[in-house]
Amino acid sequence: MVNKLQRHALKRPMKEKVSKRVGQTADLMMQLDMLLFLQQLAEEARSKAFEEKTATIRAQHFKASTKKILKKVRG
């Protein structure tokens, strides 16, 4: 089973960096966004590996797909 990131591990840096009030569930939304980003990155890396006809996903596939995913996320 996958271990979840502890809530205090996300809340503490958010409170230190942001001088404004943050909602109670902001850390959960941030964790959800992070998981969705990682899922998109893994899917894109899998498709890159499939294009190169390899059975394993390597670091080069992640590096190549990171640029594309970051462009989508930024808007």
N, CA, C and O atoms as a Maestro MAE file, in Angstrom:
{
 s_m_m2io_version
 :::
 2.0.0
}

f_m_ct {
 s_m_title
 :::
 protein
 m_atom[300] {
  # First column is atom index #
  i_m_mmod_type
  r_m_x_coord
  r_m_y_coord
  r_m_z_coord
  i_m_residue_number
  s_m_chain_name
  s_m_pdb_residue_name
  s_m_pdb_atom_name
  i_m_atomic_number
  :::
  1 25 0.838 -1.182 0.000 1 A "MET " " N  " 7
  2 3 0.000 0.000 0.000 1 A "MET " " CA " 6
  3 2 0.885 1.248 0.000 1 A "MET " " C  " 6
  4 15 1.922 1.280 0.661 1 A "MET " " O  " 8
  5 25 0.479 2.249 -0.727 2 A "VAL " " N  " 7
  6 3 1.243 3.480 -0.851 2 A "VAL " " CA " 6
  7 2 1.033 4.333 0.399 2 A "VAL " " C  " 6
  8 15 -0.094 4.534 0.852 2 A "VAL " " O  " 8
  9 25 2.139 4.827 0.943 3 A "ASN " " N  " 7
  10 3 2.049 5.704 2.105 3 A "ASN " " CA " 6
  11 2 1.695 7.111 1.659 3 A "ASN " " C  " 6
  12 15 2.239 7.621 0.679 3 A "ASN " " O  " 8
  13 25 0.781 7.731 2.383 4 A "LYS " " N  " 7
  14 3 0.397 9.110 2.080 4 A "LYS " " CA " 6
  15 2 1.369 10.060 2.764 4 A "LYS " " C  " 6
  16 15 1.960 9.739 3.795 4 A "LYS " " O  " 8
  17 25 1.516 11.217 2.177 5 A "LEU " " N  " 7
  18 3 2.328 12.252 2.768 5 A "LEU " " CA " 6
  19 2 1.595 12.827 3.969 5 A "LEU " " C  " 6
  20 15 0.396 13.099 3.900 5 A "LEU " " O  " 8
  21 25 2.301 13.008 5.053 6 A "GLN " " N  " 7
  22 3 1.680 13.531 6.266 6 A "GLN " " CA " 6
  23 2 1.220 14.971 6.043 6 A "GLN " " C  " 6
  24 15 1.880 15.745 5.349 6 A "GLN " " O  " 8
  25 25 0.095 15.313 6.633 7 A "ARG " " N  " 7
  26 3 -0.476 16.650 6.427 7 A "ARG " " CA " 6
  27 2 0.426 17.741 6.971 7 A "ARG " " C  " 6
  28 15 0.533 18.813 6.375 7 A "ARG " " O  " 8
  29 25 1.077 17.480 8.100 8 A "HIS " " N  " 7
  30 3 1.930 18.527 8.677 8 A "HIS " " CA " 6
  31 2 3.162 18.770 7.814 8 A "HIS " " C  " 6
  32 15 3.762 19.842 7.889 8 A "HIS " " O  " 8
  33 25 3.549 17.795 6.996 9 A "ALA " " N  " 7
  34 3 4.690 17.974 6.099 9 A "ALA " " CA " 6
  35 2 4.365 18.973 4.986 9 A "ALA " " C  " 6
  36 15 5.271 19.597 4.435 9 A "ALA " " O  " 8
  37 25 3.097 19.129 4.655 10 A "LEU " " N  " 7
  38 3 2.694 20.115 3.657 10 A "LEU " " CA " 6
  39 2 2.278 21.435 4.288 10 A "LEU " " C  " 6
  40 15 2.514 22.500 3.717 10 A "LEU " " O  " 8
  41 25 1.663 21.372 5.460 11 A "LYS " " N  " 7
  42 3 1.170 22.605 6.086 11 A "LYS " " CA " 6
  43 2 2.306 23.516 6.541 11 A "LYS " " C  " 6
  44 15 2.244 24.731 6.357 11 A "LYS " " O  " 8
  45 25 3.331 22.933 7.129 12 A "ARG " " N  " 7
  46 3 4.409 23.748 7.691 12 A "ARG " " CA " 6
  47 2 5.091 24.607 6.622 12 A "ARG " " C  " 6
  48 15 5.218 25.813 6.832 12 A "ARG " " O  " 8
  49 25 5.533 24.057 5.494 13 A "PRO " " N  " 7
  50 3 6.160 24.925 4.472 13 A "PRO " " CA " 6
  51 2 5.202 25.954 3.885 13 A "PRO " " C  " 6
  52 15 5.611 27.066 3.549 13 A "PRO " " O  " 8
  53 25 3.917 25.584 3.760 14 A "MET " " N  " 7
  54 3 2.947 26.542 3.232 14 A "MET " " CA " 6
  55 2 2.803 27.728 4.172 14 A "MET " " C  " 6
  56 15 2.740 28.871 3.719 14 A "MET " " O  " 8
  57 25 2.749 27.473 5.468 15 A "LYS " " N  " 7
  58 3 2.594 28.567 6.425 15 A "LYS " " CA " 6
  59 2 3.846 29.434 6.479 15 A "LYS " " C  " 6
  60 15 3.751 30.642 6.691 15 A "LYS " " O  " 8
  61 25 5.019 28.832 6.289 16 A "GLU " " N  " 7
  62 3 6.260 29.596 6.341 16 A "GLU " " CA " 6
  63 2 6.430 30.491 5.116 16 A "GLU " " C  " 6
  64 15 6.965 31.593 5.235 16 A "GLU " " O  " 8
  65 25 5.990 30.044 3.950 17 A "LYS " " N  " 7
  66 3 6.213 30.794 2.719 17 A "LYS " " CA " 6
  67 2 5.113 31.780 2.385 17 A "LYS " " C  " 6
  68 15 5.358 32.768 1.693 17 A "LYS " " O  " 8
  69 25 3.903 31.531 2.865 18 A "VAL " " N  " 7
  70 3 2.777 32.389 2.538 18 A "VAL " " CA " 6
  71 2 2.439 33.239 3.759 18 A "VAL " " C  " 6
  72 15 2.246 32.720 4.859 18 A "VAL " " O  " 8
  73 25 2.371 34.540 3.551 19 A "SER " " N  " 7
  74 3 2.081 35.428 4.676 19 A "SER " " CA " 6
  75 2 0.586 35.645 4.864 19 A "SER " " C  " 6
  76 15 0.168 36.302 5.817 19 A "SER " " O  " 8
  77 25 -0.216 35.100 3.963 20 A "LYS " " N  " 7
  78 3 -1.664 35.262 4.060 20 A "LYS " " CA " 6
  79 2 -2.289 34.034 4.691 20 A "LYS " " C  " 6
  80 15 -1.651 32.990 4.830 20 A "LYS " " O  " 8
  81 25 -3.543 34.179 5.069 21 A "ARG " " N  " 7
  82 3 -4.259 33.058 5.663 21 A "ARG " " CA " 6
  83 2 -4.554 32.009 4.594 21 A "ARG " " C  " 6
  84 15 -4.909 32.334 3.461 21 A "ARG " " O  " 8
  85 25 -4.400 30.753 4.979 22 A "VAL " " N  " 7
  86 3 -4.630 29.642 4.066 22 A "VAL " " CA " 6
  87 2 -5.738 28.787 4.656 22 A "VAL " " C  " 6
  88 15 -5.765 28.541 5.861 22 A "VAL " " O  " 8
  89 25 -6.654 28.332 3.803 23 A "GLY " " N  " 7
  90 3 -7.767 27.516 4.256 23 A "GLY " " CA " 6
  91 2 -7.320 26.204 4.878 23 A "GLY " " C  " 6
  92 15 -6.178 25.776 4.709 23 A "GLY " " O  " 8
  93 25 -8.229 25.578 5.592 24 A "GLN " " N  " 7
  94 3 -7.898 24.350 6.304 24 A "GLN " " CA " 6
  95 2 -7.606 23.191 5.366 24 A "GLN " " C  " 6
  96 15 -6.802 22.319 5.695 24 A "GLN " " O  " 8
  97 25 -8.236 23.167 4.219 25 A "THR " " N  " 7
  98 3 -8.049 22.042 3.302 25 A "THR " " CA " 6
  99 2 -7.121 22.374 2.142 25 A "THR " " C  " 6
  100 15 -7.086 21.640 1.155 25 A "THR " " O  " 8
  101 25 -6.378 23.451 2.240 26 A "ALA " " N  " 7
  102 3 -5.473 23.836 1.158 26 A "ALA " " CA " 6
  103 2 -4.373 22.795 0.973 26 A "ALA " " C  " 6
  104 15 -3.945 22.541 -0.153 26 A "ALA " " O  " 8
  105 25 -3.917 22.196 2.059 27 A "ASP " " N  " 7
  106 3 -2.871 21.185 1.941 27 A "ASP " " CA " 6
  107 2 -3.386 19.946 1.213 27 A "ASP " " C  " 6
  108 15 -2.639 19.313 0.466 27 A "ASP " " O  " 8
  109 25 -4.645 19.598 1.421 28 A "LEU " " N  " 7
  110 3 -5.222 18.452 0.714 28 A "LEU " " CA " 6
  111 2 -5.353 18.731 -0.777 28 A "LEU " " C  " 6
  112 15 -5.110 17.849 -1.601 28 A "LEU " " O  " 8
  113 25 -5.733 19.945 -1.120 29 A "MET " " N  " 7
  114 3 -5.825 20.318 -2.533 29 A "MET " " CA " 6
  115 2 -4.448 20.306 -3.191 29 A "MET " " C  " 6
  116 15 -4.308 19.895 -4.342 29 A "MET " " O  " 8
  117 25 -3.438 20.758 -2.457 30 A "MET " " N  " 7
  118 3 -2.088 20.752 -2.991 30 A "MET " " CA " 6
  119 2 -1.607 19.315 -3.203 30 A "MET " " C  " 6
  120 15 -0.954 19.025 -4.206 30 A "MET " " O  " 8
  121 25 -1.919 18.425 -2.281 31 A "GLN " " N  " 7
  122 3 -1.530 17.030 -2.423 31 A "GLN " " CA " 6
  123 2 -2.247 16.384 -3.613 31 A "GLN " " C  " 6
  124 15 -1.644 15.606 -4.352 31 A "GLN " " O  " 8
  125 25 -3.515 16.703 -3.797 32 A "LEU " " N  " 7
  126 3 -4.268 16.176 -4.930 32 A "LEU " " CA " 6
  127 2 -3.684 16.676 -6.249 32 A "LEU " " C  " 6
  128 15 -3.542 15.901 -7.195 32 A "LEU " " O  " 8
  129 25 -3.347 17.953 -6.321 33 A "ASP " " N  " 7
  130 3 -2.735 18.506 -7.532 33 A "ASP " " CA " 6
  131 2 -1.398 17.832 -7.825 33 A "ASP " " C  " 6
  132 15 -1.076 17.543 -8.977 33 A "ASP " " O  " 8
  133 25 -0.631 17.588 -6.781 34 A "MET " " N  " 7
  134 3 0.659 16.933 -6.962 34 A "MET " " CA " 6
  135 2 0.479 15.504 -7.482 34 A "MET " " C  " 6
  136 15 1.228 15.066 -8.355 34 A "MET " " O  " 8
  137 25 -0.498 14.784 -6.958 35 A "LEU " " N  " 7
  138 3 -0.749 13.424 -7.418 35 A "LEU " " CA " 6
  139 2 -1.233 13.398 -8.870 35 A "LEU " " C  " 6
  140 15 -0.838 12.524 -9.643 35 A "LEU " " O  " 8
  141 25 -2.081 14.347 -9.236 36 A "LEU " " N  " 7
  142 3 -2.545 14.427 -10.623 36 A "LEU " " CA " 6
  143 2 -1.399 14.757 -11.576 36 A "LEU " " C  " 6
  144 15 -1.333 14.223 -12.684 36 A "LEU " " O  " 8
  145 25 -0.508 15.627 -11.147 37 A "PHE " " N  " 7
  146 3 0.658 15.965 -11.962 37 A "PHE " " CA " 6
  147 2 1.546 14.742 -12.152 37 A "PHE " " C  " 6
  148 15 2.003 14.474 -13.263 37 A "PHE " " O  " 8
  149 25 1.793 14.002 -11.081 38 A "LEU " " N  " 7
  150 3 2.634 12.810 -11.184 38 A "LEU " " CA " 6
  151 2 1.995 11.737 -12.060 38 A "LEU " " C  " 6
  152 15 2.693 11.017 -12.775 38 A "LEU " " O  " 8
  153 25 0.677 11.631 -12.005 39 A "GLN " " N  " 7
  154 3 -0.020 10.665 -12.845 39 A "GLN " " CA " 6
  155 2 0.119 11.034 -14.323 39 A "GLN " " C  " 6
  156 15 0.380 10.168 -15.158 39 A "GLN " " O  " 8
  157 25 -0.054 12.314 -14.644 40 A "GLN " " N  " 7
  158 3 0.107 12.759 -16.024 40 A "GLN " " CA " 6
  159 2 1.542 12.542 -16.502 40 A "GLN " " C  " 6
  160 15 1.770 12.144 -17.644 40 A "GLN " " O  " 8
  161 25 2.501 12.807 -15.624 41 A "LEU " " N  " 7
  162 3 3.910 12.622 -15.974 41 A "LEU " " CA " 6
  163 2 4.210 11.152 -16.244 41 A "LEU " " C  " 6
  164 15 4.919 10.834 -17.199 41 A "LEU " " O  " 8
  165 25 3.684 10.259 -15.423 42 A "ALA " " N  " 7
  166 3 3.919 8.829 -15.610 42 A "ALA " " CA " 6
  167 2 3.276 8.333 -16.911 42 A "ALA " " C  " 6
  168 15 3.870 7.525 -17.625 42 A "ALA " " O  " 8
  169 25 2.074 8.811 -17.218 43 A "GLU " " N  " 7
  170 3 1.412 8.395 -18.458 43 A "GLU " " CA " 6
  171 2 2.181 8.874 -19.683 43 A "GLU " " C  " 6
  172 15 2.337 8.137 -20.656 43 A "GLU " " O  " 8
  173 25 2.655 10.101 -19.628 44 A "GLU " " N  " 7
  174 3 3.411 10.638 -20.759 44 A "GLU " " CA " 6
  175 2 4.744 9.906 -20.914 44 A "GLU " " C  " 6
  176 15 5.167 9.640 -22.039 44 A "GLU " " O  " 8
  177 25 5.405 9.582 -19.820 45 A "ALA " " N  " 7
  178 3 6.663 8.831 -19.884 45 A "ALA " " CA " 6
  179 2 6.420 7.424 -20.426 45 A "ALA " " C  " 6
  180 15 7.252 6.885 -21.157 45 A "ALA " " O  " 8
  181 25 5.297 6.837 -20.073 46 A "ARG " " N  " 7
  182 3 4.965 5.510 -20.592 46 A "ARG " " CA " 6
  183 2 4.766 5.557 -22.099 46 A "ARG " " C  " 6
  184 15 5.212 4.661 -22.816 46 A "ARG " " O  " 8
  185 25 4.098 6.600 -22.579 47 A "SER " " N  " 7
  186 3 3.888 6.708 -24.025 47 A "SER " " CA " 6
  187 2 5.208 6.961 -24.759 47 A "SER " " C  " 6
  188 15 5.403 6.461 -25.867 47 A "SER " " O  " 8
  189 25 6.115 7.731 -24.151 48 A "LYS " " N  " 7
  190 3 7.434 7.945 -24.762 48 A "LYS " " CA " 6
  191 2 8.195 6.629 -24.859 48 A "LYS " " C  " 6
  192 15 8.827 6.341 -25.875 48 A "LYS " " O  " 8
  193 25 8.130 5.833 -23.796 49 A "ALA " " N  " 7
  194 3 8.811 4.535 -23.817 49 A "ALA " " CA " 6
  195 2 8.189 3.622 -24.859 49 A "ALA " " C  " 6
  196 15 8.898 2.863 -25.519 49 A "ALA " " O  " 8
  197 25 6.877 3.684 -25.014 50 A "PHE " " N  " 7
  198 3 6.193 2.869 -26.017 50 A "PHE " " CA " 6
  199 2 6.594 3.284 -27.421 50 A "PHE " " C  " 6
  200 15 6.739 2.433 -28.299 50 A "PHE " " O  " 8
  201 25 6.776 4.587 -27.647 51 A "GLU " " N  " 7
  202 3 7.207 5.080 -28.950 51 A "GLU " " CA " 6
  203 2 8.600 4.555 -29.308 51 A "GLU " " C  " 6
  204 15 8.882 4.262 -30.470 51 A "GLU " " O  " 8
  205 25 9.465 4.440 -28.297 52 A "GLU " " N  " 7
  206 3 10.815 3.945 -28.530 52 A "GLU " " CA " 6
  207 2 10.885 2.420 -28.479 52 A "GLU " " C  " 6
  208 15 11.958 1.835 -28.623 52 A "GLU " " O  " 8
  209 25 9.739 1.787 -28.274 53 A "LYS " " N  " 7
  210 3 9.623 0.325 -28.244 53 A "LYS " " CA " 6
  211 2 10.497 -0.305 -27.160 53 A "LYS " " C  " 6
  212 15 11.169 -1.311 -27.387 53 A "LYS " " O  " 8
  213 25 10.472 0.312 -25.977 54 A "THR " " N  " 7
  214 3 11.167 -0.269 -24.827 54 A "THR " " CA " 6
  215 2 10.142 -0.709 -23.793 54 A "THR " " C  " 6
  216 15 9.061 -0.131 -23.676 54 A "THR " " O  " 8
  217 25 10.505 -1.741 -23.047 55 A "ALA " " N  " 7
  218 3 9.587 -2.287 -22.052 55 A "ALA " " CA " 6
  219 2 9.685 -1.534 -20.725 55 A "ALA " " C  " 6
  220 15 8.753 -1.578 -19.922 55 A "ALA " " O  " 8
  221 25 10.789 -0.851 -20.487 56 A "THR " " N  " 7
  222 3 10.966 -0.144 -19.223 56 A "THR " " CA " 6
  223 2 10.964 1.357 -19.454 56 A "THR " " C  " 6
  224 15 11.382 1.846 -20.503 56 A "THR " " O  " 8
  225 25 10.489 2.066 -18.460 57 A "ILE " " N  " 7
  226 3 10.489 3.531 -18.494 57 A "ILE " " CA " 6
  227 2 11.776 3.998 -17.831 57 A "ILE " " C  " 6
  228 15 12.056 3.659 -16.681 57 A "ILE " " O  " 8
  229 25 12.546 4.773 -18.565 58 A "ARG " " N  " 7
  230 3 13.835 5.242 -18.055 58 A "ARG " " CA " 6
  231 2 13.763 6.725 -17.721 58 A "ARG " " C  " 6
  232 15 12.772 7.399 -18.001 58 A "ARG " " O  " 8
  233 25 14.837 7.212 -17.118 59 A "ALA " " N  " 7
  234 3 14.899 8.619 -16.722 59 A "ALA " " CA " 6
  235 2 14.801 9.540 -17.932 59 A "ALA " " C  " 6
  236 15 14.232 10.627 -17.832 59 A "ALA " " O  " 8
  237 25 15.335 9.131 -19.052 60 A "GLN " " N  " 7
  238 3 15.279 9.978 -20.250 60 A "GLN " " CA " 6
  239 2 13.847 10.170 -20.728 60 A "GLN " " C  " 6
  240 15 13.516 11.211 -21.296 60 A "GLN " " O  " 8
  241 25 12.993 9.174 -20.502 61 A "HIS " " N  " 7
  242 3 11.587 9.315 -20.879 61 A "HIS " " CA " 6
  243 2 10.899 10.349 -19.987 61 A "HIS " " C  " 6
  244 15 10.080 11.137 -20.460 61 A "HIS " " O  " 8
  245 25 11.235 10.342 -18.700 62 A "PHE " " N  " 7
  246 3 10.662 11.333 -17.794 62 A "PHE " " CA " 6
  247 2 11.150 12.735 -18.131 62 A "PHE " " C  " 6
  248 15 10.373 13.689 -18.109 62 A "PHE " " O  " 8
  249 25 12.429 12.859 -18.442 63 A "LYS " " N  " 7
  250 3 12.971 14.174 -18.786 63 A "LYS " " CA " 6
  251 2 12.328 14.734 -20.042 63 A "LYS " " C  " 6
  252 15 12.037 15.928 -20.120 63 A "LYS " " O  " 8
  253 25 12.107 13.871 -21.022 64 A "ALA " " N  " 7
  254 3 11.499 14.325 -22.276 64 A "ALA " " CA " 6
  255 2 10.042 14.722 -22.070 64 A "ALA " " C  " 6
  256 15 9.569 15.676 -22.688 64 A "ALA " " O  " 8
  257 25 9.333 14.010 -21.217 65 A "SER " " N  " 7
  258 3 7.912 14.299 -21.019 65 A "SER " " CA " 6
  259 2 7.682 15.425 -20.014 65 A "SER " " C  " 6
  260 15 6.600 16.010 -19.990 65 A "SER " " O  " 8
  261 25 8.663 15.735 -19.195 66 A "THR " " N  " 7
  262 3 8.502 16.799 -18.197 66 A "THR " " CA " 6
  263 2 8.241 18.147 -18.855 66 A "THR " " C  " 6
  264 15 7.383 18.904 -18.401 66 A "THR " " O  " 8
  265 25 8.968 18.450 -19.912 67 A "LYS " " N  " 7
  266 3 8.794 19.735 -20.591 67 A "LYS " " CA " 6
  267 2 7.372 19.879 -21.128 67 A "LYS " " C  " 6
  268 15 6.758 20.938 -21.002 67 A "LYS " " O  " 8
  269 25 6.861 18.821 -21.721 68 A "LYS " " N  " 7
  270 3 5.529 18.861 -22.293 68 A "LYS " " CA " 6
  271 2 4.461 19.026 -21.212 68 A "LYS " " C  " 6
  272 15 3.530 19.817 -21.371 68 A "LYS " " O  " 8
  273 25 4.593 18.290 -20.127 69 A "ILE " " N  " 7
  274 3 3.609 18.354 -19.038 69 A "ILE " " CA " 6
  275 2 3.652 19.709 -18.347 69 A "ILE " " C  " 6
  276 15 2.604 20.254 -18.001 69 A "ILE " " O  " 8
  277 25 4.834 20.259 -18.141 70 A "LEU " " N  " 7
  278 3 4.943 21.570 -17.481 70 A "LEU " " CA " 6
  279 2 4.325 22.671 -18.327 70 A "LEU " " C  " 6
  280 15 3.772 23.625 -17.779 70 A "LEU " " O  " 8
  281 25 4.405 22.566 -19.630 71 A "LYS " " N  " 7
  282 3 3.749 23.548 -20.496 71 A "LYS " " CA " 6
  283 2 2.233 23.484 -20.342 71 A "LYS " " C  " 6
  284 15 1.564 24.518 -20.333 71 A "LYS " " O  " 8
  285 25 1.688 22.265 -20.218 72 A "LYS " " N  " 7
  286 3 0.253 22.114 -20.026 72 A "LYS " " CA " 6
  287 2 -0.183 22.672 -18.681 72 A "LYS " " C  " 6
  288 15 -1.228 23.317 -18.586 72 A "LYS " " O  " 8
  289 25 0.604 22.433 -17.646 73 A "VAL " " N  " 7
  290 3 0.235 22.842 -16.294 73 A "VAL " " CA " 6
  291 2 0.291 24.361 -16.148 73 A "VAL " " C  " 6
  292 15 -0.571 24.953 -15.498 73 A "VAL " " O  " 8
  293 25 1.276 24.978 -16.734 74 A "ARG " " N  " 7
  294 3 1.426 26.433 -16.611 74 A "ARG " " CA " 6
  295 2 0.308 27.194 -17.304 74 A "ARG " " C  " 6
  296 15 -0.047 28.297 -16.890 74 A "ARG " " O  " 8
  297 25 -0.236 26.617 -18.336 75 A "GLY " " N  " 7
  298 3 -1.350 27.257 -19.007 75 A "GLY " " CA " 6
  299 2 -1.021 27.960 -20.273 75 A "GLY " " C  " 6
  300 15 -1.906 28.532 -20.910 75 A "GLY " " O  " 8
  :::
 }
 m_bond[299] {
  # First column is bond index #
  i_m_from
  i_m_to
  i_m_order
  :::
  1 1 2 1
  2 2 3 1
  3 3 4 2
  4 3 5 1
  5 5 6 1
  6 6 7 1
  7 7 8 2
  8 7 9 1
  9 9 10 1
  10 10 11 1
  11 11 12 2
  12 11 13 1
  13 13 14 1
  14 14 15 1
  15 15 16 2
  16 15 17 1
  17 17 18 1
  18 18 19 1
  19 19 20 2
  20 19 21 1
  21 21 22 1
  22 22 23 1
  23 23 24 2
  24 23 25 1
  25 25 26 1
  26 26 27 1
  27 27 28 2
  28 27 29 1
  29 29 30 1
  30 30 31 1
  31 31 32 2
  32 31 33 1
  33 33 34 1
  34 34 35 1
  35 35 36 2
  36 35 37 1
  37 37 38 1
  38 38 39 1
  39 39 40 2
  40 39 41 1
  41 41 42 1
  42 42 43 1
  43 43 44 2
  44 43 45 1
  45 45 46 1
  46 46 47 1
  47 47 48 2
  48 47 49 1
  49 49 50 1
  50 50 51 1
  51 51 52 2
  52 51 53 1
  53 53 54 1
  54 54 55 1
  55 55 56 2
  56 55 57 1
  57 57 58 1
  58 58 59 1
  59 59 60 2
  60 59 61 1
  61 61 62 1
  62 62 63 1
  63 63 64 2
  64 63 65 1
  65 65 66 1
  66 66 67 1
  67 67 68 2
  68 67 69 1
  69 69 70 1
  70 70 71 1
  71 71 72 2
  72 71 73 1
  73 73 74 1
  74 74 75 1
  75 75 76 2
  76 75 77 1
  77 77 78 1
  78 78 79 1
  79 79 80 2
  80 79 81 1
  81 81 82 1
  82 82 83 1
  83 83 84 2
  84 83 85 1
  85 85 86 1
  86 86 87 1
  87 87 88 2
  88 87 89 1
  89 89 90 1
  90 90 91 1
  91 91 92 2
  92 91 93 1
  93 93 94 1
  94 94 95 1
  95 95 96 2
  96 95 97 1
  97 97 98 1
  98 98 99 1
  99 99 100 2
  100 99 101 1
  101 101 102 1
  102 102 103 1
  103 103 104 2
  104 103 105 1
  105 105 106 1
  106 106 107 1
  107 107 108 2
  108 107 109 1
  109 109 110 1
  110 110 111 1
  111 111 112 2
  112 111 113 1
  113 113 114 1
  114 114 115 1
  115 115 116 2
  116 115 117 1
  117 117 118 1
  118 118 119 1
  119 119 120 2
  120 119 121 1
  121 121 122 1
  122 122 123 1
  123 123 124 2
  124 123 125 1
  125 125 126 1
  126 126 127 1
  127 127 128 2
  128 127 129 1
  129 129 130 1
  130 130 131 1
  131 131 132 2
  132 131 133 1
  133 133 134 1
  134 134 135 1
  135 135 136 2
  136 135 137 1
  137 137 138 1
  138 138 139 1
  139 139 140 2
  140 139 141 1
  141 141 142 1
  142 142 143 1
  143 143 144 2
  144 143 145 1
  145 145 146 1
  146 146 147 1
  147 147 148 2
  148 147 149 1
  149 149 150 1
  150 150 151 1
  151 151 152 2
  152 151 153 1
  153 153 154 1
  154 154 155 1
  155 155 156 2
  156 155 157 1
  157 157 158 1
  158 158 159 1
  159 159 160 2
  160 159 161 1
  161 161 162 1
  162 162 163 1
  163 163 164 2
  164 163 165 1
  165 165 166 1
  166 166 167 1
  167 167 168 2
  168 167 169 1
  169 169 170 1
  170 170 171 1
  171 171 172 2
  172 171 173 1
  173 173 174 1
  174 174 175 1
  175 175 176 2
  176 175 177 1
  177 177 178 1
  178 178 179 1
  179 179 180 2
  180 179 181 1
  181 181 182 1
  182 182 183 1
  183 183 184 2
  184 183 185 1
  185 185 186 1
  186 186 187 1
  187 187 188 2
  188 187 189 1
  189 189 190 1
  190 190 191 1
  191 191 192 2
  192 191 193 1
  193 193 194 1
  194 194 195 1
  195 195 196 2
  196 195 197 1
  197 197 198 1
  198 198 199 1
  199 199 200 2
  200 199 201 1
  201 201 202 1
  202 202 203 1
  203 203 204 2
  204 203 205 1
  205 205 206 1
  206 206 207 1
  207 207 208 2
  208 207 209 1
  209 209 210 1
  210 210 211 1
  211 211 212 2
  212 211 213 1
  213 213 214 1
  214 214 215 1
  215 215 216 2
  216 215 217 1
  217 217 218 1
  218 218 219 1
  219 219 220 2
  220 219 221 1
  221 221 222 1
  222 222 223 1
  223 223 224 2
  224 223 225 1
  225 225 226 1
  226 226 227 1
  227 227 228 2
  228 227 229 1
  229 229 230 1
  230 230 231 1
  231 231 232 2
  232 231 233 1
  233 233 234 1
  234 234 235 1
  235 235 236 2
  236 235 237 1
  237 237 238 1
  238 238 239 1
  239 239 240 2
  240 239 241 1
  241 241 242 1
  242 242 243 1
  243 243 244 2
  244 243 245 1
  245 245 246 1
  246 246 247 1
  247 247 248 2
  248 247 249 1
  249 249 250 1
  250 250 251 1
  251 251 252 2
  252 251 253 1
  253 253 254 1
  254 254 255 1
  255 255 256 2
  256 255 257 1
  257 257 258 1
  258 258 259 1
  259 259 260 2
  260 259 261 1
  261 261 262 1
  262 262 263 1
  263 263 264 2
  264 263 265 1
  265 265 266 1
  266 266 267 1
  267 267 268 2
  268 267 269 1
  269 269 270 1
  270 270 271 1
  271 271 272 2
  272 271 273 1
  273 273 274 1
  274 274 275 1
  275 275 276 2
  276 275 277 1
  277 277 278 1
  278 278 279 1
  279 279 280 2
  280 279 281 1
  281 281 282 1
  282 282 283 1
  283 283 284 2
  284 283 285 1
  285 285 286 1
  286 286 287 1
  287 287 288 2
  288 287 289 1
  289 289 290 1
  290 290 291 1
  291 291 292 2
  292 291 293 1
  293 293 294 1
  294 294 295 1
  295 295 296 2
  296 295 297 1
  297 297 298 1
  298 298 299 1
  299 299 300 2
  :::
 }
}
